[in-house]
Amino acid sequence: MLAWILVGGRLTLTPALAALPRPDIVIAADGGARHAAALGVRIDAWVGDFDSSQDLTLDAPREVYPAAKDSTDAELAVQVARQRGATELVVLGAFGGRFDHAFALALGACRLSAEGLPVTLHSGDEAGYPLLPGEPVQLELEAGQIFSVLAASALRGLNLRGARWPLHGAEVPLGSGWTVSNEAAGGPLTAEVSAGVALLTVLSERRRA
């Protein structure tokens, strides 16, 4: 079951966004509910402390939590999606906005994927895919599309095929800029790693001149 999780970051309407599979269930995390109209979806559950959606009125069932809590609104939305049977998540509005929330989303996506729950992060103009050992990421990209491999831990055995700057068996330190701003060669891009955790991010447009 595919769940869309709407969070409060940037959302840009692009062909890449329109091409996403439609959800079986939609859970909004507080201010992320603002994206529902643009996406043309109805919210099945609206959760959070509602500190960032005070001026928003929607016909959606609410689950209200106190501001003093141990989870972010996005984490609460994921919990609700899992309770309702979600087996795959797409987090929309994942990039932009507050850096601490975006960073937590990125790390959380890697953790959930490692636990067996596939997660994709998307803001329309940018997407993110956890890269884990034994789980290659394969994408069909246009020549010149920018992608990065962001090492969330030290990486060993990083292979990149279908890239302007391919790699084979590379070791990448935590947080290294070496694998930032590569370009797709056009056609299938394959990224895989033997050890470590990373987030593969892709811009939806080709590099600007």
Steps between C-alpha positions, in 0.01 A plus 500: 500500500645832392466793739573862422627699798451874453751714690559872513798553270519623141274347236538582129254365244714325237459210256710290738249565776203427273657167400502364855267206567176612662463416869273257677502722808604860575623616841577868557745620763375836631582773242565239232123491453538816290631284214185288471315736266793535258546123496129436450470260793272459798664468841413183691663613826642837609741473791722724709493779755355739238738785574573555128147468361297727727354693204419189296150353483456155349239228516733230632500291818750639750727329749622772736821462702659735757780731394724340765548157347779257417432472124475745213167539324650317201594204720148494641360497146725204414380315809137551396575384144664182631211433737268519200700245303742708291778294343662786305528873566544808282570810707389812311629846590814336635755759386521869583351652812682454829833326465464302823173348380638424152814342647295289741278387211804394297652298783161357594440389143829309506410337832151399392628359171758296690214365713321380186264791435596663166496879513533760224542870575359746246440871453424491128823666394716272714476140617690283745552123515672313787798298383572193710731196468354236270221731383608677177313811390417503128354810335432605142649849463560745219853598402618787715265443792684575824514240772697464820587218734495643853695273731308470829780273621834391361436311174690205357465348157300782341426429134342751263407401146333723244672810641725760344748415776453128574645332806598143576567377851549850636542579869326821600540663844199614700369830364751514212435747217675270251171342390296822487380640162572215263306484173301226332636379168148440370305176540519272803697614803598231750644569845599230746711476812660210687498660845361818650191714452440789259224706345494529122346834403391596149398835352208468259651739243819494303786722608438866422748673272 
